Amino acid sequence: MGKATNRYGVRYGKTTKLKVEKIEKFYRNKKQKCPYCKKAGVKRLAAGIWQCQKCNNKFAGKAYSFSQKMIAREEEE
């Protein structure tokens, strides 16, 4: 277990902390590509809500990543 799960101390057990660490490493460290402009720089706004920093599109996906099979909604401004 790494530094990401040290904040839990002795609580919750080893298996749960390993799962949390795996999820957090993926969505915090890996740059994800926008499905519209293909630029790597998508940020997670909330659970399941993502926004591209270049083209400013907002879209829905999974909580910690998004897939190509997603319901996309272009932000109208």
N, CA, C and O atoms as CSV, one atom per row, in Angstrom:
chain,resi,resn,atom,element,x,y,z
A,1,MET,N,N,0.847,-1.187,0.000
A,1,MET,CA,C,0.000,0.000,0.000
A,1,MET,C,C,0.882,1.235,0.000
A,1,MET,O,O,1.906,1.284,0.681
A,2,GLY,N,N,0.479,2.211,-0.756
A,2,GLY,CA,C,1.293,3.393,-0.931
A,2,GLY,C,C,0.812,4.578,-0.126
A,2,GLY,O,O,-0.005,4.460,0.787
A,3,LYS,N,N,1.342,5.706,-0.493
A,3,LYS,CA,C,1.036,6.942,0.219
A,3,LYS,C,C,-0.412,7.391,0.029
A,3,LYS,O,O,-0.964,8.104,0.867
A,4,ALA,N,N,-1.021,6.966,-1.081
A,4,ALA,CA,C,-2.393,7.381,-1.369
A,4,ALA,C,C,-3.385,6.895,-0.319
A,4,ALA,O,O,-4.393,7.551,-0.059
A,5,THR,N,N,-3.100,5.759,0.275
A,5,THR,CA,C,-4.040,5.201,1.252
A,5,THR,C,C,-3.576,5.363,2.690
A,5,THR,O,O,-4.232,4.852,3.598
A,6,ASN,N,N,-2.486,6.043,2.927
A,6,ASN,CA,C,-2.017,6.272,4.297
A,6,ASN,C,C,-3.008,7.102,5.108
A,6,ASN,O,O,-3.014,7.029,6.336
A,7,ARG,N,N,-3.832,7.878,4.443
A,7,ARG,CA,C,-4.782,8.727,5.165
A,7,ARG,C,C,-5.849,7.924,5.906
A,7,ARG,O,O,-6.523,8.458,6.787
A,8,TYR,N,N,-6.012,6.633,5.555
A,8,TYR,CA,C,-7.000,5.797,6.215
A,8,TYR,C,C,-6.469,5.129,7.482
A,8,TYR,O,O,-7.250,4.612,8.280
A,9,GLY,N,N,-5.157,5.136,7.673
A,9,GLY,CA,C,-4.580,4.544,8.869
A,9,GLY,C,C,-4.838,3.052,8.947
A,9,GLY,O,O,-4.605,2.331,7.977
A,10,VAL,N,N,-5.315,2.583,10.082
A,10,VAL,CA,C,-5.565,1.152,10.271
A,10,VAL,C,C,-7.008,0.765,9.925
A,10,VAL,O,O,-7.381,-0.398,10.075
A,11,ARG,N,N,-7.798,1.691,9.480
A,11,ARG,CA,C,-9.206,1.426,9.189
A,11,ARG,C,C,-9.404,0.773,7.814
A,11,ARG,O,O,-8.539,0.888,6.946
A,12,TYR,N,N,-10.517,0.102,7.618
A,12,TYR,CA,C,-11.061,-0.413,6.357
A,12,TYR,C,C,-10.406,-1.664,5.809
A,12,TYR,O,O,-11.012,-2.293,4.942
A,13,GLY,N,N,-9.233,-2.080,6.231
A,13,GLY,CA,C,-8.630,-3.326,5.774
A,13,GLY,C,C,-7.764,-3.168,4.537
A,13,GLY,O,O,-7.853,-2.181,3.807
A,14,LYS,N,N,-6.930,-4.166,4.327
A,14,LYS,CA,C,-5.932,-4.119,3.266
A,14,LYS,C,C,-6.547,-4.186,1.871
A,14,LYS,O,O,-6.150,-3.429,0.985
A,15,THR,N,N,-7.506,-5.077,1.667
A,15,THR,CA,C,-8.102,-5.263,0.342
A,15,THR,C,C,-8.794,-3.999,-0.141
A,15,THR,O,O,-8.620,-3.600,-1.292
A,16,THR,N,N,-9.561,-3.377,0.708
A,16,THR,CA,C,-10.266,-2.154,0.343
A,16,THR,C,C,-9.289,-1.035,0.010
A,16,THR,O,O,-9.489,-0.303,-0.959
A,17,LYS,N,N,-8.238,-0.901,0.804
A,17,LYS,CA,C,-7.247,0.144,0.550
A,17,LYS,C,C,-6.490,-0.102,-0.752
A,17,LYS,O,O,-6.137,0.852,-1.446
A,18,LEU,N,N,-6.234,-1.360,-1.096
A,18,LEU,CA,C,-5.570,-1.665,-2.364
A,18,LEU,C,C,-6.448,-1.294,-3.551
A,18,LEU,O,O,-5.952,-0.785,-4.556
A,19,LYS,N,N,-7.750,-1.545,-3.443
A,19,LYS,CA,C,-8.685,-1.176,-4.514
A,19,LYS,C,C,-8.745,0.346,-4.699
A,19,LYS,O,O,-8.735,0.841,-5.826
A,20,VAL,N,N,-8.805,1.071,-3.594
A,20,VAL,CA,C,-8.850,2.533,-3.647
A,20,VAL,C,C,-7.570,3.079,-4.269
A,20,VAL,O,O,-7.619,4.004,-5.080
A,21,GLU,N,N,-6.440,2.522,-3.899
A,21,GLU,CA,C,-5.161,2.974,-4.434
A,21,GLU,C,C,-5.089,2.765,-5.948
A,21,GLU,O,O,-4.596,3.634,-6.667
A,22,LYS,N,N,-5.571,1.632,-6.432
A,22,LYS,CA,C,-5.557,1.344,-7.862
A,22,LYS,C,C,-6.417,2.350,-8.634
A,22,LYS,O,O,-5.995,2.870,-9.667
A,23,ILE,N,N,-7.609,2.616,-8.135
A,23,ILE,CA,C,-8.516,3.568,-8.784
A,23,ILE,C,C,-7.910,4.965,-8.797
A,23,ILE,O,O,-7.932,5.634,-9.831
A,24,GLU,N,N,-7.371,5.417,-7.674
A,24,GLU,CA,C,-6.828,6.764,-7.592
A,24,GLU,C,C,-5.592,6.945,-8.461
A,24,GLU,O,O,-5.400,8.014,-9.039
A,25,LYS,N,N,-4.756,5.927,-8.564
A,25,LYS,CA,C,-3.591,6.025,-9.446
A,25,LYS,C,C,-4.020,6.206,-10.885
A,25,LYS,O,O,-3.419,6.987,-11.622
A,26,PHE,N,N,-5.061,5.486,-11.295
A,26,PHE,CA,C,-5.512,5.550,-12.672
A,26,PHE,C,C,-6.068,6.919,-13.026
A,26,PHE,O,O,-5.630,7.531,-14.000
A,27,TYR,N,N,-7.023,7.404,-12.253
A,27,TYR,CA,C,-7.695,8.624,-12.679
A,27,TYR,C,C,-6.929,9.894,-12.335
A,27,TYR,O,O,-7.223,10.941,-12.911
A,28,ARG,N,N,-5.975,9.853,-11.436
A,28,ARG,CA,C,-5.197,11.046,-11.121
A,28,ARG,C,C,-3.942,11.173,-11.964
A,28,ARG,O,O,-3.542,12.288,-12.299
A,29,ASN,N,N,-3.307,10.055,-12.318
A,29,ASN,CA,C,-2.018,10.107,-12.986
A,29,ASN,C,C,-2.091,9.961,-14.494
A,29,ASN,O,O,-1.208,10.461,-15.191
A,30,LYS,N,N,-3.089,9.307,-15.016
A,30,LYS,CA,C,-3.167,9.064,-16.450
A,30,LYS,C,C,-3.918,10.199,-17.132
A,30,LYS,O,O,-5.041,10.533,-16.756
A,31,LYS,N,N,-3.275,10.789,-18.150
A,31,LYS,CA,C,-3.948,11.819,-18.942
A,31,LYS,C,C,-4.939,11.129,-19.862
A,31,LYS,O,O,-4.583,10.187,-20.570
A,32,GLN,N,N,-6.167,11.589,-19.854
A,32,GLN,CA,C,-7.196,10.969,-20.672
A,32,GLN,C,C,-7.518,11.871,-21.856
A,32,GLN,O,O,-7.493,13.096,-21.734
A,33,LYS,N,N,-7.822,11.263,-23.006
A,33,LYS,CA,C,-8.062,12.004,-24.243
A,33,LYS,C,C,-9.530,12.368,-24.393
A,33,LYS,O,O,-10.422,11.592,-24.049
A,34,CYS,N,N,-9.754,13.556,-24.910
A,34,CYS,CA,C,-11.105,14.032,-25.190
A,34,CYS,C,C,-11.647,13.284,-26.414
A,34,CYS,O,O,-10.932,13.131,-27.404
A,35,PRO,N,N,-12.899,12.817,-26.360
A,35,PRO,CA,C,-13.466,12.121,-27.515
A,35,PRO,C,C,-13.789,13.057,-28.679
A,35,PRO,O,O,-14.025,12.590,-29.793
A,36,TYR,N,N,-13.805,14.360,-28.441
A,36,TYR,CA,C,-14.128,15.318,-29.496
A,36,TYR,C,C,-12.884,15.829,-30.217
A,36,TYR,O,O,-12.797,15.752,-31.442
A,37,CYS,N,N,-11.911,16.357,-29.449
A,37,CYS,CA,C,-10.740,16.963,-30.078
A,37,CYS,C,C,-9.489,16.093,-29.985
A,37,CYS,O,O,-8.455,16.442,-30.555
A,38,LYS,N,N,-9.564,14.981,-29.285
A,38,LYS,CA,C,-8.469,13.997,-29.132
A,38,LYS,C,C,-7.247,14.530,-28.380
A,38,LYS,O,O,-6.172,13.934,-28.454
A,39,LYS,N,N,-7.396,15.648,-27.655
A,39,LYS,CA,C,-6.300,16.194,-26.866
A,39,LYS,C,C,-6.305,15.548,-25.479
A,39,LYS,O,O,-7.359,15.366,-24.870
A,40,ALA,N,N,-5.121,15.209,-24.996
A,40,ALA,CA,C,-5.016,14.646,-23.644
A,40,ALA,C,C,-5.031,15.788,-22.642
A,40,ALA,O,O,-4.062,16.540,-22.542
A,41,GLY,N,N,-6.098,15.918,-21.916
A,41,GLY,CA,C,-6.209,16.985,-20.938
A,41,GLY,C,C,-7.609,17.111,-20.394
A,41,GLY,O,O,-8.081,18.213,-20.115
A,42,VAL,N,N,-8.273,15.983,-20.243
A,42,VAL,CA,C,-9.637,15.973,-19.722
A,42,VAL,C,C,-9.582,15.964,-18.203
A,42,VAL,O,O,-8.817,15.199,-17.615
A,43,LYS,N,N,-10.375,16.796,-17.569
A,43,LYS,CA,C,-10.417,16.862,-16.114
A,43,LYS,C,C,-11.747,16.341,-15.611
A,43,LYS,O,O,-12.779,16.491,-16.264
A,44,ARG,N,N,-11.705,15.730,-14.451
A,44,ARG,CA,C,-12.899,15.213,-13.794
A,44,ARG,C,C,-13.488,16.316,-12.927
A,44,ARG,O,O,-12.827,16.817,-12.017
A,45,LEU,N,N,-14.732,16.695,-13.208
A,45,LEU,CA,C,-15.400,17.739,-12.425
A,45,LEU,C,C,-16.096,17.141,-11.208
A,45,LEU,O,O,-16.023,17.691,-10.109
A,46,ALA,N,N,-16.758,16.035,-11.407
A,46,ALA,CA,C,-17.459,15.324,-10.338
A,46,ALA,C,C,-17.543,13.866,-10.758
A,46,ALA,O,O,-17.053,13.500,-11.826
A,47,ALA,N,N,-18.148,13.044,-9.944
A,47,ALA,CA,C,-18.262,11.624,-10.276
A,47,ALA,C,C,-19.068,11.464,-11.561
A,47,ALA,O,O,-20.271,11.725,-11.581
A,48,GLY,N,N,-18.405,11.037,-12.627
A,48,GLY,CA,C,-19.077,10.800,-13.895
A,48,GLY,C,C,-19.187,11.999,-14.799
A,48,GLY,O,O,-19.735,11.871,-15.894
A,49,ILE,N,N,-18.697,13.163,-14.406
A,49,ILE,CA,C,-18.766,14.363,-15.237
A,49,ILE,C,C,-17.350,14.801,-15.571
A,49,ILE,O,O,-16.536,15.032,-14.677
A,50,TRP,N,N,-17.057,14.915,-16.869
A,50,TRP,CA,C,-15.728,15.240,-17.366
A,50,TRP,C,C,-15.798,16.469,-18.256
A,50,TRP,O,O,-16.822,16.721,-18.891
A,51,GLN,N,N,-14.694,17.249,-18.306
A,51,GLN,CA,C,-14.638,18.438,-19.159
A,51,GLN,C,C,-13.261,18.542,-19.793
A,51,GLN,O,O,-12.236,18.378,-19.131
A,52,CYS,N,N,-13.264,18.820,-21.102
A,52,CYS,CA,C,-12.017,19.011,-21.839
A,52,CYS,C,C,-11.530,20.435,-21.613
A,52,CYS,O,O,-12.320,21.377,-21.669
A,53,GLN,N,N,-10.248,20.597,-21.361
A,53,GLN,CA,C,-9.696,21.924,-21.115
A,53,GLN,C,C,-9.489,22.703,-22.409
A,53,GLN,O,O,-9.451,23.933,-22.385
A,54,LYS,N,N,-9.353,22.006,-23.540
A,54,LYS,CA,C,-9.119,22.693,-24.806
A,54,LYS,C,C,-10.423,23.127,-25.469
A,54,LYS,O,O,-10.616,24.311,-25.742
A,55,CYS,N,N,-11.325,22.165,-25.731
A,55,CYS,CA,C,-12.555,22.485,-26.459
A,55,CYS,C,C,-13.736,22.807,-25.541
A,55,CYS,O,O,-14.808,23.178,-26.019
A,56,ASN,N,N,-13.547,22.668,-24.243
A,56,ASN,CA,C,-14.527,23.057,-23.231
A,56,ASN,C,C,-15.828,22.246,-23.277
A,56,ASN,O,O,-16.851,22.701,-22.764
A,57,ASN,N,N,-15.803,21.061,-23.881
A,57,ASN,CA,C,-16.978,20.200,-23.902
A,57,ASN,C,C,-17.107,19.464,-22.578
A,57,ASN,O,O,-16.113,19.040,-21.989
A,58,LYS,N,N,-18.341,19.319,-22.120
A,58,LYS,CA,C,-18.626,18.519,-20.936
A,58,LYS,C,C,-19.322,17.254,-21.404
A,58,LYS,O,O,-20.151,17.287,-22.313
A,59,PHE,N,N,-18.980,16.145,-20.776
A,59,PHE,CA,C,-19.606,14.887,-21.140
A,59,PHE,C,C,-19.639,13.969,-19.947
A,59,PHE,O,O,-18.924,14.164,-18.965
A,60,ALA,N,N,-20.495,12.951,-20.051
A,60,ALA,CA,C,-20.672,11.989,-18.969
A,60,ALA,C,C,-19.920,10.715,-19.295
A,60,ALA,O,O,-19.759,10.344,-20.457
A,61,GLY,N,N,-19.470,10.061,-18.253
A,61,GLY,CA,C,-18.773,8.792,-18.409
A,61,GLY,C,C,-18.843,8.030,-17.108
A,61,GLY,O,O,-19.790,8.185,-16.336
A,62,LYS,N,N,-17.847,7.211,-16.866
A,62,LYS,CA,C,-17.788,6.471,-15.614
A,62,LYS,C,C,-17.271,7.387,-14.514
A,62,LYS,O,O,-16.848,8.509,-14.791
A,63,ALA,N,N,-17.299,6.929,-13.299
A,63,ALA,CA,C,-16.915,7.773,-12.172
A,63,ALA,C,C,-15.434,8.135,-12.188
A,63,ALA,O,O,-15.083,9.276,-11.890
A,64,TYR,N,N,-14.554,7.187,-12.529
A,64,TYR,CA,C,-13.122,7.452,-12.461
A,64,TYR,C,C,-12.443,7.392,-13.811
A,64,TYR,O,O,-11.242,7.648,-13.901
A,65,SER,N,N,-13.161,7.067,-14.849
A,65,SER,CA,C,-12.660,7.079,-16.218
A,65,SER,C,C,-13.880,7.190,-17.117
A,65,SER,O,O,-15.015,7.160,-16.641
A,66,PHE,N,N,-13.652,7.316,-18.380
A,66,PHE,CA,C,-14.794,7.308,-19.285
A,66,PHE,C,C,-14.476,6.389,-20.449
A,66,PHE,O,O,-13.311,6.159,-20.773
A,67,SER,N,N,-15.511,5.870,-21.070
A,67,SER,CA,C,-15.315,4.948,-22.175
A,67,SER,C,C,-15.785,5.619,-23.456
A,67,SER,O,O,-16.410,6.678,-23.413
A,68,GLN,N,N,-15.486,5.008,-24.588
A,68,GLN,CA,C,-15.910,5.557,-25.865
A,68,GLN,C,C,-17.416,5.394,-26.065
A,68,GLN,O,O,-18.028,6.138,-26.832
A,69,LYS,N,N,-18.005,4.428,-25.380
A,69,LYS,CA,C,-19.448,4.239,-25.447
A,69,LYS,C,C,-20.100,5.069,-24.352
A,69,LYS,O,O,-20.503,4.537,-23.318
A,70,MET,N,N,-20.200,6.346,-24.576
A,70,MET,CA,C,-20.757,7.216,-23.546
A,70,MET,C,C,-21.814,8.124,-24.148
A,70,MET,O,O,-21.874,8.319,-25.362
A,71,ILE,N,N,-22.604,8.648,-23.318
A,71,ILE,CA,C,-23.595,9.617,-23.741
A,71,ILE,C,C,-22.935,10.976,-23.631
A,71,ILE,O,O,-22.622,11.438,-22.533
A,72,ALA,N,N,-22.727,11.611,-24.764
A,72,ALA,CA,C,-22.019,12.881,-24.780
A,72,ALA,C,C,-23.011,14.021,-24.925
A,72,ALA,O,O,-23.988,13.932,-25.668
A,73,ARG,N,N,-22.738,15.075,-24.209
A,73,ARG,CA,C,-23.561,16.260,-24.302
A,73,ARG,C,C,-22.653,17.452,-24.462
A,73,ARG,O,O,-21.839,17.731,-23.581
A,74,GLU,N,N,-22.772,18.154,-25.553
A,74,GLU,CA,C,-21.915,19.294,-25.805
A,74,GLU,C,C,-22.466,20.505,-25.072
A,74,GLU,O,O,-23.659,20.802,-25.140
A,75,GLU,N,N,-21.593,21.186,-24.382
A,75,GLU,CA,C,-21.975,22.378,-23.627
A,75,GLU,C,C,-22.266,23.519,-24.581
A,75,GLU,O,O,-21.435,23.844,-25.429
A,76,GLU,N,N,-23.422,24.125,-24.458
A,76,GLU,CA,C,-23.797,25.230,-25.337
A,76,GLU,C,C,-23.615,26.542,-24.583
A,76,GLU,O,O,-24.292,26.815,-23.592
A,77,GLU,N,N,-22.693,27.334,-25.078
A,77,GLU,CA,C,-22.443,28.641,-24.437
A,77,GLU,C,C,-22.296,29.705,-25.467
A,77,GLU,O,O,-22.082,30.869,-25.127
